[in-house]
Amino acid sequence: GQQVMQIPQYQHVQEGEDFTTYCNSSTTLSNIQWYKQRPGGHPVFLIQLVKSGEVKKQKRLTFQFGEAKKNSSLHITATQTTDVGTYFCAGMNSGGYQKVTFGTGTKLQVIP
Amino acid sequence: GAVVSQHPSWVICKSGTSVKIECRSLDFQATTMFWYRQFPKQSLMLMATSNEGSKATYEQGVEKDKFLINHASLTLSTLTVTSAHPEDSSFYICSARPQALLTGLNSPLHFGNGTRLTVT
């Protein structure tokens, strides 16, 4: 079945440093979504990418969707303590069954 | 908008008993809802897709007789963990997507707050 892997699994950064998490799917995706989950909380939707090669920005966050629609990345510039949490990519398969498969997640810890 | 309410937020039950978890879409209709399970420090694993008015679609390895899903209306899906055992202790999260006709097939998932189940 479809597998979605993320690296790294954990990342500790000093506040102000940049952070990137990479997402790779074993199959071509229809679209990819990114979610953030704070400790003890539920996933919160951040953004969706649909087009091949698409790049979207939200303030300090930059999201990219690969040309082959099998990989994606999230880059945070100048991290802040509020960025702490686990970031999940979630890929929707390109078939008729609209199933969303979550990536393994990257847990970000920001050291003040 | 697009609020999903999940109840209860936590429950402790004895081994062998059954627990029902409710998932409601408060301000939109959802023909499809999804039930996920999350173990500590792990990702969300899709258990089943709940379809209004029809049988749920279960993922491979998920026992349909143990995890009963009912989607009786466009705003309510329930997950019942039957004859719960300690290994069923986990964080269960439901999610829903507004109807395709209104927002498109690619609309994002909206999550409930989750239910922490502890089986003693």
gemmi code that builds the backbone of each chain (N, CA, C; Angstrom):
import gemmi

chains = {
    "A": [
        ("GLY", (0.807, -1.199, 0.000), (0.000, 0.000, 0.000), (0.847, 1.258, 0.000)),
        ("GLN", (0.183, 2.367, -0.089), (0.869, 3.651, -0.127), (1.597, 3.918, 1.181)),
        ("GLN", (2.831, 4.386, 1.060), (3.622, 4.751, 2.234), (4.118, 6.182, 2.070)),
        ("VAL", (4.061, 6.915, 3.161), (4.533, 8.294, 3.150), (5.536, 8.457, 4.290)),
        ("MET", (6.764, 8.720, 3.922), (7.839, 8.817, 4.902), (8.285, 10.264, 5.045)),
        ("GLN", (8.686, 10.621, 6.259), (9.218, 11.951, 6.504), (10.562, 11.844, 7.181)),
        ("ILE", (11.443, 12.751, 6.832), (12.721, 12.883, 7.513), (13.002, 14.353, 7.772)),
        ("PRO", (13.656, 14.675, 8.885), (14.044, 13.731, 9.937), (12.862, 13.381, 10.833)),
        ("GLN", (13.070, 12.441, 11.712), (12.023, 12.070, 12.654), (11.940, 13.112, 13.776)),
        ("TYR", (13.099, 13.594, 14.197), (13.178, 14.610, 15.238), (14.160, 15.694, 14.793)),
        ("GLN", (13.939, 16.899, 15.242), (14.864, 17.984, 14.962), (14.842, 18.975, 16.117)),
        ("HIS", (16.028, 19.218, 16.664), (16.177, 20.251, 17.681), (16.926, 21.405, 17.044)),
        ("VAL", (16.397, 22.594, 17.146), (17.063, 23.769, 16.597), (17.093, 24.864, 17.644)),
        ("GLN", (18.084, 25.736, 17.488), (18.155, 26.924, 18.336), (17.159, 27.927, 17.764)),
        ("GLU", (16.506, 28.639, 18.621), (15.571, 29.661, 18.149), (16.277, 30.602, 17.184)),
        ("GLY", (15.641, 30.858, 16.060), (16.242, 31.716, 15.053), (16.847, 30.933, 13.889)),
        ("GLU", (17.133, 29.661, 14.119), (17.668, 28.825, 13.039), (16.536, 28.377, 12.125)),
        ("ASP", (16.926, 27.936, 10.934), (15.938, 27.437, 9.983), (15.695, 25.946, 10.211)),
        ("PHE", (14.572, 25.472, 9.671), (14.185, 24.068, 9.820), (13.507, 23.583, 8.542)),
        ("THR", (13.836, 22.355, 8.150), (13.193, 21.767, 6.970), (12.823, 20.319, 7.247)),
        ("THR", (11.643, 19.933, 6.845), (11.219, 18.539, 6.898), (10.838, 18.097, 5.486)),
        ("TYR", (11.205, 16.867, 5.160), (11.005, 16.334, 3.819), (10.014, 15.172, 3.858)),
        ("CYS", (9.184, 15.119, 2.857), (8.121, 14.123, 2.793), (8.226, 13.379, 1.462)),
        ("ASN", (8.212, 12.053, 1.514), (8.317, 11.245, 0.294), (7.252, 10.161, 0.263)),
        ("SER", (6.545, 10.116, -0.864), (5.491, 9.122, -1.031), (5.952, 8.012, -1.973)),
        ("SER", (5.474, 6.819, -1.709), (5.831, 5.692, -2.571), (5.020, 5.719, -3.873)),
        ("THR", (3.960, 6.512, -3.889), (3.126, 6.598, -5.092), (2.867, 8.065, -5.448)),
        ("THR", (2.450, 8.282, -6.663), (2.117, 9.640, -7.102), (0.865, 10.121, -6.387)),
        ("LEU", (0.895, 11.359, -5.969), (-0.215, 11.909, -5.185), (-1.089, 12.852, -6.011)),
        ("SER", (-2.332, 12.906, -5.628), (-3.257, 13.883, -6.207), (-2.969, 15.260, -5.614)),
        ("ASN", (-2.799, 15.290, -4.326), (-2.412, 16.522, -3.658), (-1.735, 16.168, -2.350)),
        ("ILE", (-1.142, 17.135, -1.722), (-0.516, 16.906, -0.433), (-0.927, 18.028, 0.510)),
        ("GLN", (-1.171, 17.643, 1.737), (-1.551, 18.600, 2.761), (-0.544, 18.528, 3.899)),
        ("TRP", (-0.401, 19.635, 4.584), (0.485, 19.676, 5.750), (-0.332, 20.046, 6.984)),
        ("TYR", (-0.014, 19.362, 8.073), (-0.689, 19.588, 9.335), (0.356, 19.776, 10.430)),
        ("LYS", (-0.064, 20.517, 11.468), (0.788, 20.683, 12.645), (0.020, 20.176, 13.865)),
        ("GLN", (0.701, 19.389, 14.672), (0.076, 18.869, 15.884), (0.920, 19.274, 17.090)),
        ("ARG", (0.307, 20.061, 17.959), (0.994, 20.445, 19.187), (0.885, 19.291, 20.188)),
        ("PRO", (1.794, 19.198, 21.138), (1.723, 18.131, 22.145), (0.358, 18.101, 22.830)),
        ("GLY", (-0.279, 16.944, 22.826), (-1.580, 16.794, 23.460), (-2.742, 17.283, 22.622)),
        ("GLY", (-2.460, 17.800, 21.445), (-3.530, 18.349, 20.620), (-3.827, 17.499, 19.402)),
        ("HIS", (-4.694, 18.013, 18.570), (-5.046, 17.312, 17.344), (-4.410, 18.010, 16.149)),
        ("PRO", (-4.286, 17.323, 15.044), (-3.668, 17.954, 13.860), (-4.477, 19.149, 13.378)),
        ("VAL", (-3.757, 20.187, 13.004), (-4.387, 21.398, 12.476), (-3.865, 21.625, 11.070)),
        ("PHE", (-4.786, 21.835, 10.175), (-4.447, 22.014, 8.760), (-3.631, 23.285, 8.554)),
        ("LEU", (-2.545, 23.153, 7.775), (-1.718, 24.319, 7.447), (-1.944, 24.768, 6.008)),
        ("ILE", (-1.797, 23.819, 5.072), (-1.851, 24.203, 3.667), (-2.050, 22.978, 2.794)),
        ("GLN", (-2.468, 23.218, 1.573), (-2.611, 22.147, 0.590), (-1.907, 22.543, -0.701)),
        ("LEU", (-1.204, 21.596, -1.281), (-0.536, 21.798, -2.568), (-1.132, 20.811, -3.561)),
        ("VAL", (-1.426, 21.298, -4.744), (-2.106, 20.471, -5.746), (-1.301, 20.313, -7.028)),
        ("LYS", (-0.658, 21.383, -7.446), (0.011, 21.373, -8.742), (1.464, 20.905, -8.644)),
        ("SER", (1.902, 20.244, -9.673), (3.290, 19.803, -9.769), (4.215, 21.011, -9.678)),
        ("GLY", (5.233, 20.943, -8.801), (6.185, 22.025, -8.670), (5.685, 23.242, -7.908)),
        ("GLU", (4.509, 23.122, -7.325), (3.895, 24.273, -6.651), (4.693, 24.693, -5.413)),
        ("VAL", (4.775, 25.989, -5.201), (5.417, 26.562, -4.012), (4.441, 27.553, -3.385)),
        ("LYS", (4.234, 27.397, -2.086), (3.353, 28.329, -1.381), (4.053, 28.820, -0.124)),
        ("LYS", (3.764, 30.055, 0.240), (4.381, 30.617, 1.439), (3.310, 31.110, 2.409)),
        ("GLN", (3.590, 30.888, 3.673), (2.763, 31.432, 4.742), (3.731, 32.055, 5.744)),
        ("LYS", (3.919, 33.360, 5.632), (4.840, 34.072, 6.520), (6.214, 33.397, 6.494)),
        ("ARG", (6.647, 32.772, 7.571), (7.968, 32.167, 7.616), (7.983, 30.719, 7.089)),
        ("LEU", (6.845, 30.208, 6.693), (6.755, 28.825, 6.219), (6.693, 28.791, 4.703)),
        ("THR", (7.510, 27.921, 4.104), (7.502, 27.726, 2.656), (7.267, 26.251, 2.364)),
        ("PHE", (6.272, 25.983, 1.550), (5.889, 24.625, 1.199), (6.150, 24.392, -0.290)),
        ("GLN", (6.699, 23.216, -0.596), (6.953, 22.867, -1.992), (6.370, 21.502, -2.305)),
        ("PHE", (5.891, 21.346, -3.528), (5.405, 20.064, -4.025), (6.284, 19.681, -5.202)),
        ("GLY", (6.819, 18.483, -5.185), (7.759, 18.071, -6.207), (7.158, 17.970, -7.597)),
        ("GLU", (8.018, 18.015, -8.592), (7.575, 17.952, -9.984), (6.845, 16.652, -10.286)),
        ("ALA", (7.308, 15.571, -9.668), (6.689, 14.269, -9.914), (5.496, 14.018, -8.993)),
        ("LYS", (5.182, 14.964, -8.148), (4.067, 14.856, -7.193), (4.225, 13.623, -6.306)),
        ("LYS", (5.472, 13.353, -5.919), (5.725, 12.255, -4.986), (6.461, 12.732, -3.747)),
        ("ASN", (6.891, 13.985, -3.748), (7.587, 14.478, -2.571), (7.225, 15.931, -2.313)),
        ("SER", (7.497, 16.338, -1.079), (7.165, 17.686, -0.665), (8.095, 18.093, 0.468)),
        ("SER", (8.158, 19.377, 0.717), (8.984, 19.855, 1.825), (8.322, 21.046, 2.495)),
        ("LEU", (8.664, 21.203, 3.751), (8.224, 22.355, 4.540), (9.470, 22.987, 5.134)),
        ("HIS", (9.656, 24.265, 4.878), (10.816, 24.988, 5.391), (10.332, 26.130, 6.267)),
        ("ILE", (10.886, 26.203, 7.460), (10.564, 27.309, 8.361), (11.813, 28.179, 8.524)),
        ("THR", (11.664, 29.439, 8.253), (12.766, 30.388, 8.399), (12.731, 31.011, 9.782)),
        ("ALA", (13.911, 31.108, 10.396), (14.021, 31.780, 11.702), (12.981, 31.265, 12.685)),
        ("THR", (13.156, 30.024, 13.112), (12.168, 29.382, 13.985), (11.936, 30.157, 15.272)),
        ("GLN", (10.718, 30.004, 15.769), (10.329, 30.600, 17.048), (9.813, 29.476, 17.949)),
        ("THR", (9.736, 29.763, 19.233), (9.280, 28.724, 20.172), (7.853, 28.287, 19.876)),
        ("THR", (7.088, 29.153, 19.257), (5.702, 28.805, 18.894), (5.630, 27.792, 17.754)),
        ("ASP", (6.773, 27.539, 17.107), (6.792, 26.561, 16.018), (6.892, 25.126, 16.528)),
        ("VAL", (7.087, 24.962, 17.827), (7.232, 23.627, 18.411), (6.005, 22.768, 18.123)),
        ("GLY", (6.259, 21.520, 17.735), (5.167, 20.588, 17.464), (5.629, 19.526, 16.493)),
        ("THR", (4.704, 18.688, 16.089), (5.007, 17.668, 15.096), (4.322, 18.032, 13.790)),
        ("TYR", (5.103, 18.025, 12.734), (4.584, 18.394, 11.417), (4.374, 17.134, 10.586)),
        ("PHE", (3.170, 16.991, 10.105), (2.809, 15.837, 9.278), (2.456, 16.289, 7.873)),
        ("CYS", (3.003, 15.576, 6.893), (2.454, 15.724, 5.558), (1.390, 14.638, 5.411)),
        ("ALA", (0.453, 14.867, 4.539), (-0.621, 13.904, 4.314), (-0.932, 13.894, 2.831)),
        ("GLY", (-0.744, 12.751, 2.227), (-0.940, 12.663, 0.792), (-2.243, 11.995, 0.423)),
        ("MET", (-2.891, 12.562, -0.556), (-4.110, 11.941, -1.075), (-3.747, 11.190, -2.345)),
        ("ASN", (-4.172, 9.954, -2.422), (-3.825, 9.148, -3.598), (-4.538, 9.674, -4.827)),
        ("SER", (-3.976, 9.345, -5.974), (-4.505, 9.881, -7.221), (-5.596, 9.009, -7.817)),
        ("GLY", (-5.959, 7.932, -7.148), (-7.020, 7.073, -7.637), (-8.385, 7.624, -7.282)),
        ("GLY", (-9.426, 6.815, -7.573), (-10.782, 7.276, -7.319), (-11.152, 7.314, -5.850)),
        ("TYR", (-10.482, 6.528, -5.024), (-10.804, 6.457, -3.605), (-10.018, 7.535, -2.885)),
        ("GLN", (-10.682, 8.537, -2.337), (-10.035, 9.712, -1.772), (-9.488, 9.429, -0.386)),
        ("LYS", (-8.422, 8.672, -0.341), (-7.844, 8.277, 0.939), (-6.639, 9.137, 1.248)),
        ("VAL", (-6.553, 9.604, 2.476), (-5.439, 10.429, 2.912), (-4.526, 9.600, 3.803)),
        ("THR", (-3.269, 9.542, 3.430), (-2.277, 8.798, 4.210), (-1.302, 9.781, 4.838)),
        ("PHE", (-1.177, 9.702, 6.151), (-0.287, 10.603, 6.856), (1.156, 10.119, 6.822)),
        ("GLY", (2.064, 11.081, 6.738), (3.472, 10.778, 6.840), (3.838, 10.423, 8.267)),
        ("THR", (5.068, 10.007, 8.441), (5.543, 9.557, 9.751), (5.758, 10.708, 10.722)),
        ("GLY", (5.820, 11.925, 10.218), (5.910, 13.094, 11.078), (7.327, 13.493, 11.426)),
        ("THR", (7.522, 14.781, 11.646), (8.784, 15.325, 12.138), (8.485, 16.170, 13.360)),
        ("LYS", (9.099, 15.778, 14.466), (8.889, 16.524, 15.702), (9.946, 17.601, 15.825)),
        ("LEU", (9.490, 18.833, 15.935), (10.389, 19.973, 16.021), (10.433, 20.503, 17.446)),
        ("GLN", (11.629, 20.629, 17.964), (11.845, 21.250, 19.272), (12.698, 22.484, 19.062)),
        ("VAL", (12.256, 23.614, 19.579), (12.988, 24.862, 19.422), (13.546, 25.271, 20.790)),
        ("ILE", (14.833, 25.437, 20.829), (15.509, 25.779, 22.086), (15.642, 27.294, 22.168)),
        ("PRO", (15.054, 27.899, 23.207), (15.097, 29.366, 23.287), (16.494, 29.889, 23.590)),
    ],
    "B": [
        ("GLY", (-15.269, 28.372, 10.621), (-16.186, 27.324, 10.223), (-15.520, 25.963, 10.209)),
        ("ALA", (-16.276, 24.935, 9.775), (-15.792, 23.569, 9.646), (-15.284, 23.016, 10.964)),
        ("VAL", (-16.155, 22.999, 11.955), (-15.790, 22.495, 13.280), (-16.256, 21.047, 13.437)),
        ("VAL", (-15.349, 20.234, 13.962), (-15.660, 18.831, 14.241), (-15.562, 18.622, 15.744)),
        ("SER", (-16.632, 18.117, 16.313), (-16.680, 17.886, 17.757), (-16.583, 16.395, 18.036)),
        ("GLN", (-15.695, 16.016, 18.939), (-15.522, 14.606, 19.273), (-15.746, 14.439, 20.778)),
        ("HIS", (-16.466, 13.384, 21.121), (-16.815, 13.161, 22.526), (-16.823, 11.679, 22.849)),
        ("PRO", (-16.295, 11.239, 23.978), (-15.677, 12.058, 25.020), (-14.227, 12.383, 24.670)),
        ("SER", (-13.631, 13.276, 25.399), (-12.237, 13.623, 25.155), (-11.308, 12.599, 25.814)),
        ("TRP", (-11.785, 11.965, 26.852), (-11.010, 10.880, 27.443), (-11.980, 9.915, 28.134)),
        ("VAL", (-11.575, 8.667, 28.194), (-12.405, 7.649, 28.848), (-11.515, 6.538, 29.370)),
        ("ILE", (-11.848, 6.078, 30.563), (-11.181, 4.936, 31.174), (-12.212, 3.846, 31.344)),
        ("CYS", (-11.922, 2.677, 30.852), (-12.885, 1.590, 30.983), (-12.173, 0.303, 31.380)),
        ("LYS", (-12.964, -0.628, 31.857), (-12.414, -1.916, 32.256), (-12.343, -2.856, 31.067)),
        ("SER", (-11.401, -3.744, 31.126), (-11.222, -4.721, 30.066), (-12.507, -5.536, 29.875)),
        ("GLY", (-12.913, -5.700, 28.634), (-14.112, -6.464, 28.329), (-15.349, -5.609, 28.071)),
        ("THR", (-15.284, -4.356, 28.440), (-16.430, -3.469, 28.209), (-16.305, -2.794, 26.844)),
        ("SER", (-17.386, -2.137, 26.441), (-17.401, -1.444, 25.144), (-17.452, 0.062, 25.370)),
        ("VAL", (-16.861, 0.782, 24.453), (-16.810, 2.244, 24.541), (-17.247, 2.852, 23.219)),
        ("LYS", (-18.125, 3.843, 23.298), (-18.591, 4.518, 22.084), (-18.014, 5.922, 22.036)),
        ("ILE", (-17.488, 6.279, 20.874), (-16.939, 7.613, 20.641), (-17.755, 8.267, 19.541)),
        ("GLU", (-18.160, 9.512, 19.780), (-18.970, 10.234, 18.801), (-18.155, 11.308, 18.092)),
        ("CYS", (-18.464, 11.481, 16.841), (-17.824, 12.508, 16.030), (-18.907, 13.263, 15.280)),
        ("ARG", (-18.977, 14.558, 15.527), (-20.019, 15.368, 14.898), (-19.414, 16.524, 14.112)),
        ("SER", (-19.943, 16.752, 12.939), (-19.592, 17.961, 12.197), (-20.648, 18.995, 12.561)),
        ("LEU", (-20.204, 20.102, 13.138), (-21.139, 21.053, 13.723), (-21.738, 22.042, 12.724)),
        ("ASP", (-20.982, 22.436, 11.744), (-21.475, 23.486, 10.848), (-21.343, 23.105, 9.382)),
        ("PHE", (-21.216, 21.818, 9.111), (-21.205, 21.372, 7.728), (-21.647, 19.923, 7.679)),
        ("GLN", (-22.000, 19.487, 6.510), (-22.402, 18.098, 6.330), (-21.240, 17.303, 5.760)),
        ("ALA", (-21.122, 16.085, 6.241), (-20.009, 15.246, 5.823), (-20.524, 13.865, 5.438)),
        ("THR", (-20.481, 13.565, 4.157), (-20.879, 12.231, 3.736), (-19.816, 11.213, 4.122)),
        ("THR", (-18.622, 11.697, 4.318), (-17.513, 10.815, 4.671), (-16.787, 11.341, 5.891)),
        ("MET", (-16.534, 10.459, 6.828), (-15.718, 10.788, 7.984), (-14.644, 9.718, 8.116)),
        ("PHE", (-13.547, 10.081, 8.719), (-12.415, 9.166, 8.830), (-12.058, 8.969, 10.304)),
        ("TRP", (-11.729, 7.749, 10.636), (-11.295, 7.441, 11.994), (-9.825, 7.037, 11.972)),
        ("TYR", (-9.056, 7.736, 12.806), (-7.631, 7.480, 12.909), (-7.289, 7.029, 14.320)),
        ("ARG", (-6.175, 6.345, 14.404), (-5.651, 5.917, 15.700), (-4.196, 6.384, 15.772)),
        ("GLN", (-3.830, 6.910, 16.921), (-2.475, 7.413, 17.063), (-1.865, 6.903, 18.362)),
        ("PHE", (-0.795, 6.131, 18.244), (-0.044, 5.690, 19.412), (0.956, 6.780, 19.778)),
        ("PRO", (1.406, 6.797, 21.034), (2.342, 7.849, 21.467), (3.548, 7.976, 20.548)),
        ("LYS", (3.836, 9.201, 20.194), (5.004, 9.546, 19.373), (4.957, 8.902, 17.990)),
        ("GLN", (3.782, 8.533, 17.549), (3.656, 7.954, 16.216), (2.690, 8.761, 15.361)),
        ("SER", (2.604, 8.366, 14.123), (1.742, 9.080, 13.188), (0.294, 8.613, 13.312)),
        ("LEU", (-0.561, 9.253, 12.562), (-1.972, 8.868, 12.538), (-2.156, 7.729, 11.543)),
        ("MET", (-2.777, 6.669, 12.014), (-3.037, 5.522, 11.163), (-4.527, 5.463, 10.864)),
        ("LEU", (-4.859, 5.495, 9.589), (-6.261, 5.416, 9.205), (-6.811, 4.041, 9.544)),
        ("MET", (-7.909, 4.035, 10.291), (-8.552, 2.771, 10.657), (-9.654, 2.432, 9.662)),
        ("ALA", (-10.480, 3.440, 9.387), (-11.629, 3.169, 8.536), (-12.204, 4.469, 8.014)),
        ("THR", (-12.904, 4.339, 6.922), (-13.637, 5.456, 6.331), (-15.117, 5.203, 6.556)),
        ("SER", (-15.745, 6.157, 7.196), (-17.154, 6.039, 7.534), (-17.996, 6.719, 6.460)),
        ("ASN", (-18.916, 5.998, 5.884), (-19.743, 6.507, 4.800), (-21.203, 6.604, 5.255)),
        ("GLU", (-21.778, 7.786, 5.119), (-23.160, 7.997, 5.545), (-24.100, 7.094, 4.771)),
        ("GLY", (-24.880, 6.334, 5.506), (-25.886, 5.488, 4.893), (-25.385, 4.182, 4.323)),
        ("SER", (-24.112, 3.893, 4.488), (-23.601, 2.623, 3.988), (-22.519, 2.086, 4.919)),
        ("LYS", (-22.009, 0.928, 4.590), (-21.003, 0.307, 5.445), (-19.678, 1.060, 5.389)),
        ("ALA", (-18.979, 1.001, 6.513), (-17.672, 1.634, 6.560), (-16.650, 0.802, 5.785)),
        ("THR", (-15.624, 1.475, 5.324), (-14.515, 0.803, 4.638), (-13.341, 0.731, 5.591)),
        ("TYR", (-12.944, -0.483, 5.921), (-11.889, -0.677, 6.903), (-10.532, -0.880, 6.230)),
        ("GLU", (-9.510, -0.368, 6.869), (-8.154, -0.580, 6.375), (-7.693, -1.993, 6.734)),
        ("GLN", (-6.707, -2.443, 5.991), (-6.190, -3.782, 6.209), (-5.666, -3.922, 7.631)),
        ("GLY", (-6.057, -5.018, 8.281), (-5.586, -5.273, 9.632), (-6.483, -4.727, 10.719)),
        ("VAL", (-7.511, -3.981, 10.375), (-8.438, -3.429, 11.362), (-9.668, -4.333, 11.424)),
        ("GLU", (-9.969, -4.826, 12.620), (-11.086, -5.757, 12.780), (-12.412, -5.011, 12.784)),
        ("LYS", (-13.232, -5.261, 11.796), (-14.506, -4.556, 11.692), (-15.480, -4.953, 12.804)),
        ("ASP", (-15.350, -6.161, 13.314), (-16.252, -6.586, 14.392), (-15.835, -6.006, 15.737)),
        ("LYS", (-14.605, -5.558, 15.821), (-14.133, -4.980, 17.069), (-14.342, -3.459, 17.092)),
        ("PHE", (-14.146, -2.857, 15.956), (-14.304, -1.407, 15.844), (-15.528, -1.139, 14.960)),
        ("LEU", (-16.671, -1.022, 15.629), (-17.930, -0.839, 14.913), (-18.135, 0.629, 14.584)),
        ("ILE", (-18.419, 0.890, 13.326), (-18.624, 2.266, 12.882), (-20.034, 2.408, 12.343)),
        ("ASN", (-20.677, 3.473, 12.791), (-22.023, 3.791, 12.319), (-22.075, 5.250, 11.899)),
        ("HIS", (-22.551, 5.503, 10.701), (-22.623, 6.880, 10.180), (-24.080, 7.123, 9.807)),
        ("ALA", (-24.885, 7.392, 10.827), (-26.330, 7.409, 10.660), (-26.856, 8.672, 10.004)),
        ("SER", (-26.101, 9.760, 10.075), (-26.570, 11.009, 9.475), (-25.385, 11.739, 8.869)),
        ("LEU", (-25.674, 12.843, 8.197), (-24.605, 13.603, 7.529), (-23.743, 14.392, 8.510)),
        ("THR", (-24.071, 14.340, 9.796), (-23.286, 15.091, 10.774), (-22.782, 14.235, 11.926)),
        ("LEU", (-23.040, 12.945, 11.900), (-22.655, 12.115, 13.044), (-22.113, 10.769, 12.604)),
        ("SER", (-20.940, 10.439, 13.132), (-20.371, 9.103, 12.977), (-19.947, 8.644, 14.368)),
        ("THR", (-20.142, 7.360, 14.639), (-19.718, 6.817, 15.931), (-18.780, 5.637, 15.724)),
        ("LEU", (-17.832, 5.524, 16.629), (-16.906, 4.399, 16.657), (-17.088, 3.701, 17.996)),
        ("THR", (-17.431, 2.427, 17.955), (-17.573, 1.659, 19.189), (-16.462, 0.628, 19.265)),
        ("VAL", (-15.684, 0.730, 20.310), (-14.639, -0.262, 20.566), (-15.268, -1.350, 21.433)),
        ("THR", (-15.474, -2.513, 20.859), (-16.167, -3.587, 21.583), (-15.166, -4.475, 22.312)),
        ("SER", (-15.592, -4.960, 23.467), (-14.762, -5.847, 24.273), (-13.316, -5.324, 24.327)),
        ("ALA", (-13.205, -4.134, 24.867), (-11.901, -3.456, 24.860), (-10.871, -4.204, 25.705)),
        ("HIS", (-9.641, -4.161, 25.240), (-8.515, -4.747, 25.956), (-7.434, -3.693, 26.125)),
        ("PRO", (-6.504, -3.891, 27.058), (-5.463, -2.874, 27.277), (-4.711, -2.473, 26.012)),
        ("GLU", (-4.543, -3.388, 25.081), (-3.827, -3.029, 23.845), (-4.632, -2.090, 22.948)),
        ("ASP", (-5.914, -1.908, 23.270), (-6.733, -0.943, 22.519), (-6.552, 0.474, 23.044)),
        ("SER", (-5.843, 0.614, 24.154), (-5.587, 1.940, 24.701), (-4.813, 2.763, 23.680)),
        ("SER", (-5.345, 3.915, 23.352), (-4.733, 4.740, 22.310), (-5.458, 6.072, 22.236)),
        ("PHE", (-5.021, 6.888, 21.303), (-5.666, 8.163, 21.015), (-6.422, 7.991, 19.703)),
        ("TYR", (-7.729, 8.145, 19.753), (-8.561, 7.978, 18.569), (-9.041, 9.353, 18.092)),
        ("ILE", (-8.844, 9.619, 16.817), (-9.218, 10.927, 16.276), (-10.093, 10.740, 15.051)),
        ("CYS", (-11.156, 11.508, 14.988), (-11.993, 11.468, 13.797), (-11.727, 12.729, 12.978)),
        ("SER", (-12.024, 12.640, 11.726), (-11.909, 13.813, 10.870), (-13.004, 13.762, 9.825)),
        ("ALA", (-13.289, 14.924, 9.275), (-14.344, 15.017, 8.272), (-13.959, 16.041, 7.228)),
        ("ARG", (-14.528, 15.846, 6.071), (-14.303, 16.774, 4.970), (-15.652, 17.265, 4.487)),
        ("PRO", (-15.841, 18.558, 4.349), (-17.133, 19.065, 3.844), (-17.493, 18.423, 2.517)),
        ("GLN", (-18.764, 18.325, 2.252), (-19.237, 17.643, 1.052), (-18.568, 18.151, -0.208)),
        ("ALA", (-18.262, 17.249, -1.098), (-17.502, 17.546, -2.309), (-18.193, 18.593, -3.176)),
        ("LEU", (-19.502, 18.538, -3.220), (-20.231, 19.447, -4.104), (-20.046, 20.909, -3.699)),
        ("LEU", (-19.822, 21.122, -2.413), (-19.711, 22.485, -1.934), (-18.276, 23.015, -1.994)),
        ("THR", (-17.323, 22.183, -1.684), (-15.958, 22.680, -1.535), (-14.943, 21.973, -2.416)),
        ("GLY", (-15.358, 21.003, -3.159), (-14.384, 20.316, -3.993), (-13.810, 19.096, -3.317)),
        ("LEU", (-13.401, 18.155, -4.136), (-12.909, 16.879, -3.617), (-11.636, 17.028, -2.803)),
        ("ASN", (-10.876, 18.097, -3.042), (-9.579, 18.217, -2.402), (-9.612, 19.057, -1.136)),
        ("SER", (-10.750, 19.283, -0.562), (-10.804, 20.102, 0.643), (-10.092, 19.392, 1.784)),
        ("PRO", (-9.501, 20.164, 2.700), (-8.701, 19.558, 3.770), (-9.570, 18.857, 4.806)),
        ("LEU", (-8.909, 18.054, 5.606), (-9.575, 17.366, 6.694), (-9.691, 18.293, 7.899)),
        ("HIS", (-10.807, 18.193, 8.580), (-11.002, 18.920, 9.827), (-11.108, 17.883, 10.938)),
        ("PHE", (-10.285, 18.041, 11.951), (-10.176, 17.028, 12.987), (-10.945, 17.379, 14.252)),
        ("GLY", (-11.470, 16.326, 14.890), (-11.973, 16.474, 16.238), (-10.784, 16.580, 17.186)),
        ("ASN", (-11.067, 16.831, 18.457), (-9.992, 16.979, 19.442), (-9.403, 15.653, 19.906)),
        ("GLY", (-10.041, 14.561, 19.498), (-9.502, 13.253, 19.860), (-10.069, 12.712, 21.148)),
        ("THR", (-9.962, 11.401, 21.299), (-10.407, 10.710, 22.506), (-9.268, 9.841, 23.013)),
        ("ARG", (-8.880, 10.089, 24.246), (-7.831, 9.273, 24.866), (-8.507, 8.106, 25.567)),
        ("LEU", (-8.334, 6.899, 25.042), (-8.937, 5.700, 25.636), (-7.894, 4.935, 26.431)),
        ("THR", (-8.225, 4.670, 27.684), (-7.371, 3.842, 28.538), (-8.178, 2.655, 29.017)),
        ("VAL", (-7.705, 1.466, 28.722), (-8.389, 0.241, 29.136), (-7.573, -0.423, 30.241)),
        ("THR", (-8.221, -0.608, 31.374), (-7.503, -1.172, 32.532), (-7.784, -2.658, 32.718)),
    ],
}
model = gemmi.Model(1)
for chain_id, residues in chains.items():
    chain = gemmi.Chain(chain_id)
    for i, (resn, *xyz) in enumerate(residues, 1):
        res = gemmi.Residue()
        res.name, res.seqid = resn, gemmi.SeqId(i, " ")
        for name, pos in zip(("N", "CA", "C"), xyz):
            atom = gemmi.Atom()
            atom.name, atom.element = name, gemmi.Element(name[0])
            atom.pos, atom.b_iso = gemmi.Position(*pos), 0.0
            res.add_atom(atom)
        chain.add_residue(res)
    model.add_chain(chain)
structure = gemmi.Structure()
structure.add_model(model)
structure.setup_entities()
